[in-house]
């Protein structure tokens, strides 16, 4: 590459920050950073800039925050005047319109936190863990009009540790993905990166999370419940009900114990100061840390001493 590519960077969340930093550090001219509008946050609902905007300000980069992009002539003209070689999209959070896809010679290049075509959608990190995967990774791809269906450019694998949560995995993917993005941008103009089609038959979806996804279904096997608890951090978490009130479960693990005929699903029993819940397929889940509604987070042992829940059922 005789001359650095002129880039426009579109991103919003913390996941996108390492990619922006790597591009600047490597000497790529980032002509514009596009991010979502400031959002009200906290108790005071003060307008807060996105993590990408905050970092772009620190790096001295020009910023645009259009409320819409599909039919925004002003924004379209702004990008056309910049004449970017590529538009980089990392967690921007808006659908990229066709005019923007067609604008740069190298296309709109997206960093996606899964091994596409697996886990297409808004929450690939969370659903990979929740589905019990032991390996995930990153994909750079060319955006098309579908949902994460564009041609794959490069991929890298990362192991998911046994007790890892989405909170710990996402930053690791973000840092590794920044390097993959850099490798893609260096190899693509030189013809060292060859796009390849995705196999739609191998695809799976990772839809945006809903509050109800965090509700524990004790008909599921214990390991599946444990995986979902790890994956759905920090939101929607994992919760059930106890004595008619909400009970958040902050930590739990599947245990190697057969409970066939001993109790029924969602029923709790105490064994050696451990709080065990019966789950689907005669499996057992040990609750480690819980939070009764309106109370602080407590260890399961303290919950046992305070509530004496032996024989009661969760979810009622």
Beta strands, then each sheet from edge to edge (+ up, - down):
strand 1: 6-11
strand 2: 29-34
strand 3: 39-41
strand 4: 46-48
strand 5: 63-64
strand 6: 86-90
strand 7: 108-112
strand 8: 135-142
strand 9: 152-159
strand 10: 239-242
strand 11: 245-255
strand 12: 268-271
strand 13: 274-279
strand 14: 283-292
strand 15: 298-299
sheet 1: 5+ 2+ 1+ 6+ 7+ 8- 9+
sheet 2: 3+ 4-
sheet 3: 10+ 11- 14+ 13- 12+
sheet 4: 10+ 11- 14+ 15-
end
